[in-house]
Amino acid sequence: MLFPTTLVGSYPQPDWIIDKVKLGSRLPPRVRANELWRIPQPYLAEAQNDATIVTIRAQEEIGIDIVTDGEIRRESYSNRFATGLDGVDLDNPGTAMDRTGHPNPVPRVTGKIRRRHPVEVEDLTFLKRHTDRMVKITVPGPFTMTQQAQNDFYATDAECAMDYAAAVNEEIRDLFAAGADVVQVDEPYMQARPEKAREYGVAALNRALEGIAGTTAVHICFGYAHIAHVRPSGYSFLPELAACRCRQISIETAQANLDCRVLNKLPGKQIMVGCLDLGCMEVETPEVVAERVRRALQYIRPEQAILAPDCGMKYLPRDVADGKLRAMVAAARLLRAEYAGQARSA
């Protein structure tokens, strides 16, 4: 299919399950944040399942091609996995600077990072039981988890990242074995910390993908629009991902009005084109969304393009999110009609 549509990962959690005022008034949680949930613990898992079904049905009804679980069970994109590993003292968290420049409680690494059991496989199997569409699930990347931790054990952060990478590799293998169509590795801190990313970020990412045959993506972004309001017009770390093992690279173009010429430096990669501005509550028209994708199509072939929002959809009101996603699906239809002949002739 030309121009398939998907979420980056998250979808707005219903107000009845999570306190969105509390969620939106703080930095994204890096350790567990049970206080955000409205549902008491004995009933929380069932409520999360119900909210996930609502999310799946919303995507299907809107017409999304590659469905996610909306990350409904997560307080943030990374903390569910990062707090499920051995080697981390969760009772005595550390502190690290968030990409906004503010301190945030984080997992404190006190021993060798190991994955003791699958963390997200049950989430994936639940997703697959409730849709017959292609499915994608996201995992936090090793470089980003290293930046979101206080390292009190390893001699260097690069060593820490490699053990995080081994844990992610085990998780990805199990996710594909359980039937994932796409596994996306979220590495936003490669953009936030480009110099460190150049030292060991791609090496850690490639270790996480070692021996993986399924379709993988890496997501790199400028930070949630809800929190990071100022956007550069270009990435500080992106061409370097040409050397990564991921088949797909997820970028933001809408909020930053990205100069898409950089895509020339990612030959052979499919590009997940972030084409919905999540910093604006106005619902775009399909024509506006399609024009954002056309800017990328000056540098990539139609069959390389996947349509997605910019990241951070969980902070939007659900009606706004749904309206934007409908515009994206309609834009995909416009683009398919426009470019179908070109793709066939190519």
Secondary structure, DSSP 8 states (H G I E B T S, - for coil): --S-BB-SS-----TTTB-HHHHHTS---SS--GGGBSS-HHHHHHHHHHHHHHHHHHHHHHT-SEE--TTTT-SSTTHHHHTTSEEEEEEEEEEEE-TTS-EEEEEEEEEEEE--S-SSHHHHHHHHHT-SSEEEEEEE-HHHHHHTSEESS-SSHHHHHHHHHHHHHHHHHHHHHTT-SEEEEE-THHHHSHHHIIIIIHHHHHHHTTT--SEEEEE--S--TTT-----SS-SS-GGGGGSS-SEEEEE-TTTT--GGGGGGSTT-EEEEE-S-TT--S---HHHHHHHHHHHHTTS-GGGEEEE--S-GGGS-HHHHHHHHHHHHHHHHHHHHHHHHHHHH-
